[in-house]
């Protein structure tokens, strides 16, 4: 007599043959947590890289803009910057007066300067008094005459190296003559200033830096008075200018400066990503304030 006694595996072996539902749920939860951590790290790394790329682009354009401003400031002459109320400036120049958020620099090419000749009545008269025209040399060392240098409505500075006087030239005939020779004609600014053999008159190119919105983009612009706008840098949202008469104490009040501190704020935008950056530079002026006289009579 035979007996087939077939028995199933023991319960312990059955448990080892597979995972229970609870174990599968726990494993899935742990996997999700690990996946979430890795995804978060990946997204964070991507955001950091994208932000760094945005900041790099903004940083490069801001540094280039600050270098351009610094170059103009180092070449500035006379009053250095256009500052003061409109009543103290020649007609039309008051709208370009510098402030805490804009900067207008005075530039003068040494080849665009003429020597000033003695005033009527010299040597008894040592100054030009209530004058609408100023006597100048026929040509300068660059062989330029008044007509070569000055155009109608241009701005000029009379200076002896220590002090300067603004002129706005005649709108259509900036160059004239009197009984003794050529003159620069400026009826819009009748001036009084002392004369010395070192006195010169030169054409001034006033260049303004300001923030403007162009095609919906906040842009740092450069504009020579009377000329068109130049785009210096895109995505520049702020321009702050501080002035110092002693090179140590700065304020937002425009003045004839010994040093300026210029701060730019930029914002890079790519899709929903934005990156803000601020850079600043301090420019100390050269001791020389005007080019050396270049003309004889």
WODARA-V541622 format. One record per helix or strand. SS is the DSSP state (H for helix, E for strand). FROM is the first residue (numbers start at 1). TO is the last residue. If there is no record, write none. Layout:
ss->SS from->FROM to->TO
ss->SS from->FROM to->TO
//
This chain:
ss->H from->11 to->16
ss->H from->21 to->74
ss->E from->76 to->81
ss->H from->86 to->88
ss->H from->94 to->96
ss->E from->103 to->107
ss->H from->110 to->112
ss->E from->113 to->116
ss->E from->127 to->131
ss->E from->133 to->136
ss->H from->146 to->149
ss->E from->155 to->159
ss->E from->164 to->168
ss->E from->175 to->178
ss->E from->181 to->185
ss->E from->191 to->194
ss->E from->200 to->214
ss->E from->217 to->224
ss->E from->229 to->234
ss->E from->236 to->244
ss->E from->251 to->251
ss->E from->259 to->270
ss->E from->273 to->284
//
